[in-house]
Amino acid sequence: MRRREFLGTLVGGASAWPFVVRAQKAPLRIGFLSAGSSASAFSAYANDAIKQAFADGGLVEARDYLFDVRYAAGNYERFPELARELARR
């Protein structure tokens, strides 16, 4: 009888393992480079629209993804530097 209990527990635990691993997955970091500034109404609208699209897809910020925005404030030459900064994170 003990052998059946052990095998049942082993099989049950093995079948639940993918769900445990999936539940402990770290959130994805999504980097976004913006040509605007952080104080711009359009930038706030764009960020909210992107986050709403993720929410509509069933994703929850901080649980499923981290949204990391860098602003160039009209200085397009900063894009390579900002991209490297996002890549380091």
N, C-alpha and C positions, 0 to 999 in steps of 0.2 A: 504494500500500500504506500509506503514512503517513496518508493521509486516513482510511482505515478504522480504523486504530489510534487516531487522535485521536477520531473519532466514538464508537468503542467505549468509550474512557476517559471521554469526556464523558457519555455515556448512563449508564454504570456509576456514575459519581460523582453524577449527578443522581438516580438511583434510590436511592442510599444516603443522600442528604441528609436525608430525614425521620427516619431512624434516628439520625443524628448529632445532630440538633436535639433529639430526644426524649431521648437519652442525656445531654445537657447541661442538661436542665431543672432549675431550682432547686427544692428541696423546698418543698412547701406548708407554711405555718405554720397550725396548728390551735390556736385559742385556746379555753380551757375555764375558765369561771368556776365556782368551788366555794363553797358556803356554809360548808363546814367549814374546818378548819385543816390545815396541812401535816403536823402531827404526828398527826393522827387515823388510826386503823387503817382506818376506812371510806374515807377519802380515798385512802389508799394502795391499797386494794382496788379502788376505782372507777377510779383511774388505770391500774392493771394490767389491769383488765377491758377498758377502752377500747383500750389498746395491743395487747392480745391479739386483740381483734376486728379491728383494722387488720392485724395479722400474719396472721390467718386469711384476710383478703382479699388477701394477697400484698404488703402494703406493709411497707417496712422503715423504721424510725425513723432520722432523720438523712439517709437517702438519698431517700426519697419524701415524708416529712413531718417537721415539727418540732412537738412537742407542748408547748405553752406554757400552763401552769396558773397561775391567780391565785386566791388564797384570801381569802375575806371574813371567816373566823373568826367566823361568827355575826353579823357586823355588815352587815346587808343594805343599809344606806345607802352602803356602799363600792362596790356593784356598778357604778354609773355611772363612778366614778373608775377602777376596775379595767378596765372595758370600754374606756374611752378609752386606757388604757395599752396594752392588747392591740392596739387599732386602730393606735396609733402605731408599734408594732413591725412 
